[in-house]
Amino acid sequence: MKRVVLGVLLCCFVCRPAVAQSGQEGAASKDPLSAWLRRDFQHSRNFIAKAAEIMPEGSYGMRPGLQPEVRTFGQIVGHLANFNYLLCSDAKAEKNPAADQDFEKLTSKAELIKAVNAAFSYCDGVYASITDSMLMNSIMATADDGKKVPALRISRLIINTSHNQEHYGNIVTYMRIKGMVPPSSMAQ
């Protein structure tokens, strides 16, 4: 909980100058934290979706090294689908609509792209409708052991965006190993 509070405070200090510099003072100044989270989610979401799209099907089974505990590219995409559903369902305070599925077990590029894009679309709703005051609402979140524990809504959304970014970093490495340019390095 201490980490969440520190994260919220950090975001408050970071968001205000970022909104002011972007020239979007109007609506964003009313809810700068939620605006920042929304942009952060969209940013990582778009890079992950594009990377999944451009990685060749034959590389979805690729993993760096020979360690079986290291996820393949496809398993990372499936893992991101699983966790976007989990974290956003917690933030929405509703049952995970994909709780009975494990997208990490999918192997085809088409199925994995469909799964991760559906998970991102599911998350779009919470990021689009969130306000700063809603971020501070207490919810029940899913702990590592599957039990529900009290948390602030903001914690689930910050964890979701940072988790996406963490695994996008893995994706970048996999793409570079294959000699590919990741979406974040492509000319805009």
LUMNU-202887 format. One record per residue (C-alpha): residue in one letter; x, y, z. Coordinates in steps of 0.001 Angstrom, whole numbers, plus 500000, padded with zeros to 6 digits. Example, Ala and Ser with C-alpha at 12.3 -4.5 7.8 and 13.67 -1.06 7.14 Angstrom:
<lozas>
A512300495500507800;S513670498940507140;
</lozas>
This chain:
<lozas>
M500000500000500000;K502905502290500763;R504174501801497191;V500778502700495746;V500571505916497753;L504101506856496711;G503211506031493103;V500126508234493255;L502104511126494692;L504776510721492047;C502146510687489325;C500591513866490686;F503945515647490490;V504717514279487026;C501283514686485430;R500662518359486039;P503768519614484206;A503229517058481420;V499691518272480814;A500786521901480872;Q503588521239478377;S501300519347476014;G499123522416475504;Q496022520470476487;E495110522543479504;G491332522458478889;A489742519145479803;A492987517511480882;S493622520047483645;K490399518950485352;D491630515349485629;P495370515374484930;L496114512022486558;S493479510097484643;A494463511918481418;W498069510874481979;L497071507245482656;R494869507202479541;R497720508481477344;D500188506087478961;F497906503115478339;Q497221504126474726;H500931504571474086;S501966501113475317;R498840499466473905;N499564500749470403;F503225499670470470;I502359496160471686;A499560495701469145;K501793496898466287;A504665494652467387;A502337491630467529;E501111492487464066;I504522492866462396;M506306489925464058;P506252487026461568;E504168483984462523;G507283481795462547;S508826483944465268;Y505950483609467718;G507587480461469131;M510986482151469484;R512559482624472899;P516009484040473610;G518258481297474928;L517255477749475673;Q515666478185479094;P512086476821478971;E511004479164481776;V511617482164479469;R508445483012477585;T508260482835473819;F507196485947471923;G503697484471471575;Q503509483638475276;I504331487260476128;V501475488441473897;G499123485922475550;H500362486897479006;L499576490547478246;A496051489589477156;N495539487655480415;F496743490470482626;N494982493312480820;Y491695491465481364;L492560490760485007;L493746494233485975;C491064496130484060;S488268493914485406;D489539494721488899;A489584498450488027;K486049498166486626;A485015496291489786;E483518493486487741;K484133489805487077;N486988489063484696;P485258488136481406;A488236485989480395;A488910484328483768;D488358480841482335;Q490890481337479518;D494680481247479413;F495758483137476322;E499391482305477043;K498635478773475810;L497574479965472349;T500144479432469613;S498824480973466401;K499609484572465564;A496015485290464516;E494556483961467795;L497083485857469901;I496543489138468050;K492793488724468423;A493167487984472164;V495472490896473000;N493436493369470935;A490223492203472633;A491875492639476044;F493041496131475098;S489547497003473865;Y488128495785477164;C490567498079478999;D489754501033476739;G486424501431478536;V487882501950481983;Y490640504282480798;A488175506334478722;S485678506840481537;I487970507275484534;T488242510550486443;D490778511547489066;S488226511210491846;M487290507696490671;L490960506681490775;M490953507023494544;N487950504719495050;S488521501575497064;I487937498342495132;M488590494653495628;A491625493557493630;T492860490102492728;A496016489156494664;D498694486776493370;D496989483877495148;G493649484692493457;K492024486046496609;K490366489461496654;V492042492195498682;P491213495895499158;A493081498322496896;L492705501715495280;R491431501692491695;I494486503694490599;S496799500885491708;R495305498469489152;L495607500965486307;I499170501977487159;I500175498324487502;N498515497609484141;T500375500337482258;S503717499555483899;H503211495823483268;N502493496548479593;Q505635498671479375;E507741496057481144;H506751493391478641;Y506993495743475696;G510659495988476706;N510872492200476321;I509146492444472954;V511676495056471791;T514517492677472687;Y512901489808470788;M512393492029467748;R515984493282467846;I517253489677468057;K515298489041464844;G516822492143463231;M513513494007463299;V512833497621464208;P510301497828467077;P507324500191466704;S508706502655469270;S511817503137467093;M510017503495463771;A509858506916462151;Q506612508576463116;
</lozas>
